[in-house]
Amino acid sequence: MPKAKLVKKGKDFVVLQVPSYTAVTGEMAEKYLHGNIKSILFRFPSPKALPENGVTFQRVDPKYATKLLFRCDSGLKQLGKRPAKPLVRLVIPASGEELGRESRRTLTRFSLDTGGSYMSDRARRGYEKYIRDIAPKTNSIFIMKDGKILGMFSIVDDWKDGGKKCRLLAWSYIDASLSKAERADAHYQASRWLIKNTAGLQVIAGIYAANARSQKFHFKLGMRPVAVAIKPMREK
């Protein structure tokens, strides 16, 4: 088993430095997740510790929720090119209530798409708090087609990472029902909106290992995983 360096230990968590993402295993998680320790954050020495081509990181063990922490320090990338004619359109949400409602709906949709078994008990409570208290205040955009909301992106403007001001890309969702061409247009328009609304600041995001499509999307945006967070699926 590769060695892990203890960086920090709190009341119910530990932060470990590992040489690369390949060192993060169920066996290593088992070693530290006992007693009062409820979560582990495995840090990599560099964003380059993970592949550059969007190869997905898998869950280390069904017993654990596995989430990647993505970061971009140098500005997000535009995806694709402007189509001859827009196939989808971006719409500003009408209210905070609508944002909370759509956040819950898209979360439920993704949960169903992935079998609903990727999120820990603690994370479910965290999402309830996000939908209730944070989502209505986010800087958000809907992706629409024929009057239907088929995607959404949300940014938390006043976020901090290690005491440093940044933007949290809190919600990224594009409905799987969009055609390839429609999805490409959604990527193009959404990436332009994201670039404009995160300019000059570090951008971070948390992506579940179960969400392979989202991992690849964030890679394309220019974000790279810098850590993996692991928690028990069920609380004792």
NORKAWO-V786171 format. One record per residue. N is the residue number from 1. PHI is phi as a letter, one per 30 degrees, with the letter a starting at -180 (999 if undefined). Layout:
n=(N & N)
phi=(PHI & PHI)
This chain:
n=(1 & 2 & 3 & 4 & 5 & 6 & 7 & 8 & 9 & 10 & 11 & 12 & 13 & 14 & 15 & 16 & 17 & 18 & 19 & 20 & 21 & 22 & 23 & 24 & 25 & 26 & 27 & 28 & 29 & 30 & 31 & 32 & 33 & 34 & 35 & 36 & 37 & 38 & 39 & 40 & 41 & 42 & 43 & 44 & 45 & 46 & 47 & 48 & 49 & 50 & 51 & 52 & 53 & 54 & 55 & 56 & 57 & 58 & 59 & 60 & 61 & 62 & 63 & 64 & 65 & 66 & 67 & 68 & 69 & 70 & 71 & 72 & 73 & 74 & 75 & 76 & 77 & 78 & 79 & 80 & 81 & 82 & 83 & 84 & 85 & 86 & 87 & 88 & 89 & 90 & 91 & 92 & 93 & 94 & 95 & 96 & 97 & 98 & 99 & 100 & 101 & 102 & 103 & 104 & 105 & 106 & 107 & 108 & 109 & 110 & 111 & 112 & 113 & 114 & 115 & 116 & 117 & 118 & 119 & 120 & 121 & 122 & 123 & 124 & 125 & 126 & 127 & 128 & 129 & 130 & 131 & 132 & 133 & 134 & 135 & 136 & 137 & 138 & 139 & 140 & 141 & 142 & 143 & 144 & 145 & 146 & 147 & 148 & 149 & 150 & 151 & 152 & 153 & 154 & 155 & 156 & 157 & 158 & 159 & 160 & 161 & 162 & 163 & 164 & 165 & 166 & 167 & 168 & 169 & 170 & 171 & 172 & 173 & 174 & 175 & 176 & 177 & 178 & 179 & 180 & 181 & 182 & 183 & 184 & 185 & 186 & 187 & 188 & 189 & 190 & 191 & 192 & 193 & 194 & 195 & 196 & 197 & 198 & 199 & 200 & 201 & 202 & 203 & 204 & 205 & 206 & 207 & 208 & 209 & 210 & 211 & 212 & 213 & 214 & 215 & 216 & 217 & 218 & 219 & 220 & 221 & 222 & 223 & 224 & 225 & 226 & 227 & 228 & 229 & 230 & 231 & 232 & 233 & 234 & 235 & 236)
phi=(999 & d & d & b & c & d & c & a & b & c & d & b & b & b & c & b & c & b & d & a & d & d & d & d & b & d & d & d & d & e & d & c & d & a & i & d & d & c & a & b & c & c & c & c & d & a & e & d & d & c & e & d & c & i & d & d & c & c & e & d & a & e & d & b & d & b & b & c & c & c & b & b & c & c & j & d & c & d & c & i & b & d & d & e & b & e & c & b & b & c & b & d & e & d & a & d & d & d & d & d & d & d & d & d & d & d & d & d & d & d & e & d & d & c & i & i & b & c & c & d & e & d & d & d & d & d & d & d & d & d & d & d & c & c & e & d & c & d & d & b & b & c & c & b & b & h & i & c & d & b & l & a & b & b & b & c & d & c & c & b & b & i & i & c & d & a & c & c & d & d & b & b & b & b & d & d & d & d & d & e & d & d & d & d & d & d & d & d & d & d & d & d & d & d & e & d & c & b & e & i & b & d & b & b & a & c & b & d & d & d & c & d & d & d & e & d & d & d & e & d & d & j & d & b & d & c & a & b & c & b & b & d & d & c & d & d)
